[in-house]
Amino acid sequence: FANGMISAGMSCQLINYVHQEHDTFFEVVKAFDALIVRCNPGQIKADGGSQEKFDDSMRALRKAGMQVWPSPDVMEFMGAKDALCKIANLSIGLEDTLAYYDAGLFADGFKKTMAFQPRV
């Protein structure tokens, strides 16, 4: 995402959320025009933090007028993988991003995407 934004002429700073520094993180991001979150639901809680506290702070940023993508509600109700599929054809997406909901579709589709480009 960052390289695509920078290539489009935007400024993009990568910052990590550390739950022990929650208040500092949200003070810093208030200076930005927008926030793109690349953290899957469950990662914050697994690290000992509060997903609810993080989500509530992001909702507060949105209420104050900042664009936050994806919003916590989109993440909760649509799911991260579905959201990535929706942007697959945008300049910041990857055209071979797919979601599989059964083993047969996964087996067929995964083989095709592996042929498209290497995976991490």
N, C-alpha and C positions, 0 to 999 in steps of 0.2 A: 504494500500500500504506500509506504513512504516514498519509495523511488518513483512510483507513478505520479504522486502529488508533486514531488520536486520537479519531475520532468515536465509537468504541466505549468511550472512557474510559481508554485506555491511554496511557502515556508512550511516546513514540517519538522517538529522536534519530537524525538522518541523519549518518553519518560516512563519509568516503571512505577507501578503502584505497589507500595509496601504497606501492608495494613497497619503496622506500628507507626507509620508516618501519615496516617489518613488525613488529618487536618492540614498538614503542610502541603500534601498533594493537591487538595482541593483549593487551597489558597493560590498555589502556583497556576493551576489550570484556569482560574478566573481571568487571567491575563490573556488567554487565547480567544480567538474568534469561534473556534469549534473544537470538539473533542471526538476523536475516533477511538473507540475502545476495542482492543484486541485481547480480550480476556474471556474465556469461556465460563459459563455459569458453573459454579462448584470449585473453581480454582482458588478463589479467595478463601472460602470456607476450609478447603483442604489444607491451606497454609496457616490456619488458625485465626483468620479474620472473619468479619461479618459481611456476607454478601448483601444482607438487608441494609446495613449502614452505607455500603458503597452505592447500592442502587438508589437509596433515598437521597444521597448527596448528588447523584447524577440527575435525579428528578428535580432537585432544587436548582441545579444549573439550567435545566431546560425551562423551568418556570421563570427564571431570571432572564430568559431570552437567548441563551446559548444553544447552538445546535450541537446535539450529542447523538452520534451514530455508533451502533444502534442504540436506541433507547432501552432502558432496562425492561420495559414492558414488551418491546419487540423481541428481545432476547428470551424473555420468559415464555411468551405465548407463541412465537413463530419458531424459535430455535436457531442457534447460530449457523448450522449447516444450511438450513433453508434460506436464511438471509444471504449467505454467500452465493447460493445458487441464483438468487434473484439479481445479483449484480454481476454475474458471470460475463455478460456481454458488454459491460461498461469498461472504460479504459483502465479502471483500477481493479477489475476482476480478472479471473482466469477462465477462458472460454470452456475449458474441460472440467469445470467444477460441477459435480453432480451429487445427488443424494440418493442412496439406495435403501429401499424399504423391505426387500426380501433377498434371500441368498442367491436366487437365480439371476436377478437383475444385477446384483453386485458382481457375481462371477463374470457375466458378459461385459458389463460396463467397465469394470476395473481393468480388464485386459486391454480394452480399447484406450483407456486413458494412460495406461502404462506405456503404450506405444507412442503416445503423443509427446510426452516429455518425462524426464526423471522425477521421481517423488522423494520427499523427505520423510 
